[in-house]
Amino acid sequence: MSKISNLEDAIKLKKIKQKYINQKEKLELDILMLQRELEVIEQQLEECNVSDWHEKPPMSSGDIKQIYEKYMKNEYFKKKFWNIDDIKDD
């Protein structure tokens, strides 16, 4: 009878061991998947690490005036894109 009980115990231990092995493999797979997902997220964060416009100070009024004079008051700009004479004729 002792051989039978030892055999039953061995079968129970084998089932328990197999259960733990399956759980371990599942956890290792989950860890691997999470590591891959973390790598993707870190890559996306690195790509988005462009300096935000929030970090830049506002432009001074002198700079804005220079830009206006350079692009908006330029006669070429008026003739090329805003043909004022054509608008007045309409």
C-alpha positions as YAML, in Angstrom:
chain: A
units: angstrom
residues:
- id: 1
  name: MET
  ca: [0.00, 0.00, 0.00]
- id: 2
  name: SER
  ca: [2.89, 2.37, 0.62]
- id: 3
  name: LYS
  ca: [3.95, 2.16, -3.02]
- id: 4
  name: ILE
  ca: [0.49, 3.18, -4.13]
- id: 5
  name: SER
  ca: [0.34, 6.16, -1.77]
- id: 6
  name: ASN
  ca: [3.85, 7.19, -2.84]
- id: 7
  name: LEU
  ca: [2.75, 6.94, -6.47]
- id: 8
  name: GLU
  ca: [-0.32, 9.06, -5.79]
- id: 9
  name: ASP
  ca: [1.82, 11.63, -3.99]
- id: 10
  name: ALA
  ca: [4.27, 11.66, -6.91]
- id: 11
  name: ILE
  ca: [1.41, 12.25, -9.37]
- id: 12
  name: LYS
  ca: [0.04, 15.10, -7.22]
- id: 13
  name: LEU
  ca: [3.50, 16.65, -6.95]
- id: 14
  name: LYS
  ca: [4.00, 16.33, -10.69]
- id: 15
  name: LYS
  ca: [0.67, 18.07, -11.36]
- id: 16
  name: ILE
  ca: [1.49, 20.85, -8.91]
- id: 17
  name: LYS
  ca: [4.95, 21.25, -10.42]
- id: 18
  name: GLN
  ca: [3.48, 21.41, -13.94]
- id: 19
  name: LYS
  ca: [0.97, 24.01, -12.78]
- id: 20
  name: TYR
  ca: [3.78, 26.19, -11.37]
- id: 21
  name: ILE
  ca: [5.85, 25.73, -14.51]
- id: 22
  name: ASN
  ca: [2.90, 26.88, -16.64]
- id: 23
  name: GLN
  ca: [2.36, 29.91, -14.39]
- id: 24
  name: LYS
  ca: [6.06, 30.78, -14.59]
- id: 25
  name: GLU
  ca: [6.04, 30.56, -18.41]
- id: 26
  name: LYS
  ca: [2.93, 32.73, -18.59]
- id: 27
  name: LEU
  ca: [4.52, 35.35, -16.34]
- id: 28
  name: GLU
  ca: [7.73, 35.31, -18.37]
- id: 29
  name: LEU
  ca: [5.72, 35.85, -21.54]
- id: 30
  name: ASP
  ca: [3.77, 38.70, -19.92]
- id: 31
  name: ILE
  ca: [7.04, 40.30, -18.78]
- id: 32
  name: LEU
  ca: [8.49, 40.00, -22.29]
- id: 33
  name: MET
  ca: [5.41, 41.59, -23.83]
- id: 34
  name: LEU
  ca: [5.48, 44.44, -21.30]
- id: 35
  name: GLN
  ca: [9.18, 45.03, -21.96]
- id: 36
  name: ARG
  ca: [8.50, 45.30, -25.70]
- id: 37
  name: GLU
  ca: [5.63, 47.70, -25.05]
- id: 38
  name: LEU
  ca: [7.89, 49.77, -22.78]
- id: 39
  name: GLU
  ca: [10.53, 49.95, -25.52]
- id: 40
  name: VAL
  ca: [7.95, 51.20, -28.01]
- id: 41
  name: ILE
  ca: [6.69, 53.86, -25.59]
- id: 42
  name: GLU
  ca: [10.23, 54.99, -24.76]
- id: 43
  name: GLN
  ca: [11.01, 55.28, -28.48]
- id: 44
  name: GLN
  ca: [7.89, 57.38, -29.04]
- id: 45
  name: LEU
  ca: [8.83, 59.63, -26.13]
- id: 46
  name: GLU
  ca: [12.32, 60.12, -27.55]
- id: 47
  name: GLU
  ca: [10.90, 61.06, -30.93]
- id: 48
  name: CYS
  ca: [8.50, 63.54, -29.33]
- id: 49
  name: ASN
  ca: [11.29, 65.17, -27.33]
- id: 50
  name: VAL
  ca: [11.28, 68.23, -29.57]
- id: 51
  name: SER
  ca: [11.57, 71.47, -27.66]
- id: 52
  name: ASP
  ca: [8.08, 72.61, -26.81]
- id: 53
  name: TRP
  ca: [6.99, 76.06, -27.77]
- id: 54
  name: HIS
  ca: [6.01, 76.50, -24.13]
- id: 55
  name: GLU
  ca: [9.68, 76.54, -23.17]
- id: 56
  name: LYS
  ca: [10.52, 79.37, -25.56]
- id: 57
  name: PRO
  ca: [10.20, 82.95, -24.30]
- id: 58
  name: PRO
  ca: [7.76, 85.20, -26.14]
- id: 59
  name: MET
  ca: [9.12, 87.29, -28.99]
- id: 60
  name: SER
  ca: [9.96, 90.88, -28.21]
- id: 61
  name: SER
  ca: [7.95, 93.58, -29.90]
- id: 62
  name: GLY
  ca: [11.11, 94.66, -31.73]
- id: 63
  name: ASP
  ca: [11.45, 91.19, -33.28]
- id: 64
  name: ILE
  ca: [7.80, 91.21, -34.29]
- id: 65
  name: LYS
  ca: [8.23, 94.67, -35.84]
- id: 66
  name: GLN
  ca: [11.26, 93.44, -37.84]
- id: 67
  name: ILE
  ca: [9.32, 90.46, -39.15]
- id: 68
  name: TYR
  ca: [6.42, 92.69, -40.12]
- id: 69
  name: GLU
  ca: [8.72, 95.10, -41.93]
- id: 70
  name: LYS
  ca: [10.55, 92.29, -43.67]
- id: 71
  name: TYR
  ca: [7.51, 90.38, -44.94]
- id: 72
  name: MET
  ca: [4.38, 92.48, -44.68]
- id: 73
  name: LYS
  ca: [5.60, 95.91, -45.76]
- id: 74
  name: ASN
  ca: [7.70, 94.58, -48.61]
- id: 75
  name: GLU
  ca: [6.53, 96.00, -51.94]
- id: 76
  name: TYR
  ca: [7.26, 92.71, -53.68]
- id: 77
  name: PHE
  ca: [4.91, 90.93, -51.30]
- id: 78
  name: LYS
  ca: [2.12, 93.41, -52.00]
- id: 79
  name: LYS
  ca: [2.52, 93.18, -55.77]
- id: 80
  name: LYS
  ca: [3.00, 89.43, -55.91]
- id: 81
  name: PHE
  ca: [0.34, 88.18, -53.52]
- id: 82
  name: TRP
  ca: [-1.97, 91.09, -52.78]
- id: 83
  name: ASN
  ca: [-2.32, 92.84, -56.06]
- id: 84
  name: ILE
  ca: [-4.05, 95.87, -54.58]
- id: 85
  name: ASP
  ca: [-4.56, 97.56, -57.95]
- id: 86
  name: ASP
  ca: [-6.62, 94.58, -59.17]
- id: 87
  name: ILE
  ca: [-8.79, 94.66, -56.07]
- id: 88
  name: LYS
  ca: [-9.45, 98.40, -56.45]
- id: 89
  name: ASP
  ca: [-10.53, 97.92, -60.07]
- id: 90
  name: ASP
  ca: [-13.24, 95.44, -59.06]
...
